[in-house]
Amino acid sequence: MYCEFHDEEISARAGAKEIAELVALYTKSANGTGRPSLAAIGRDKIDAYLEDLAILQPVGGDFIYRHYGANVAEIAGTDMTGRRVSEFEGKVAEFFRACYDRALKSGRPLHTLHCTLDEADSHLWERLLLPVTDEEGNDLLVVFNSSQEAHFAADLADTPALANLSKGTGKYVDVHQVGMVSC
């Protein structure tokens, strides 16, 4: 599995234009006060991205998907609404929990890239994690998901993420090392 995360220069690194839009919306809503509420961001503004969003609630060291967007469910092949992150297996589950914990602890947006490199169904997922609060002040994570099939690796060289898939090794090379995690 290939994975990385970044909590700085997110808009410059992001390949999906929606990520820069959401970072700007989040920053404006936070207004220098730290973590904004979902209400401060505006449900109407979030609804524009709803099919590509997951909304998670931390529960006892795990996370429950309160919403799992239709586009995400279609590509992933399952709807995780009402289910827990711990239902994922292996390195994907470890990576998700580590990223979700990091975003909640820091109170800052987090940009992630990951790909399982499964030949049968490989997608490069670019995600933006936004720690917010609900109406009662409870922590939530809003996660924007953008997926592209990994076989388009040659096109990745043109994205700000600067990742390339090596046909010989099946591993990504020429990737910014800032925030790289071992998967």
Stockholm file with secondary structure:
# STOCKHOLM 1.0

chainA/1-183         MYCEFHDEEISARAGAKEIAELVALYTKSANGTGRPSLAAIGRDKIDAYLEDLAILQPVGGDFIYRHYGANVAEIAGTDMTGRRVSEFEGKVAEFFRACYDRALKSGRPLHTLHCTLDEADSHLWERLLLPVTDEEGNDLLVVFNSSQEAHFAADLADTPALANLSKGTGKYVDVHQVGMVSC
#=GR chainA/1-183 SS CEEEEESSSHHHHCSSHHHHHHHHHHHHHHTTSSSCBHHHHCHHHHHTTGGGEEEEEEETTEEEEEEECHHHHHHHTSCCTTCBGGGSCHHHHHHHHHHHHHHHHHTSCEEEEEECCCTTSCEEEEEEEEEEECTTSCEEEEEEEEEEEGGGHHHHTTSTTCCEECTTTSSEESCCCTTBCCC
#=GC SS_cons         CEEEEESSSHHHHCSSHHHHHHHHHHHHHHTTSSSCBHHHHCHHHHHTTGGGEEEEEEETTEEEEEEECHHHHHHHTSCCTTCBGGGSCHHHHHHHHHHHHHHHHHTSCEEEEEECCCTTSCEEEEEEEEEEECTTSCEEEEEEEEEEEGGGHHHHTTSTTCCEECTTTSSEESCCCTTBCCC
//
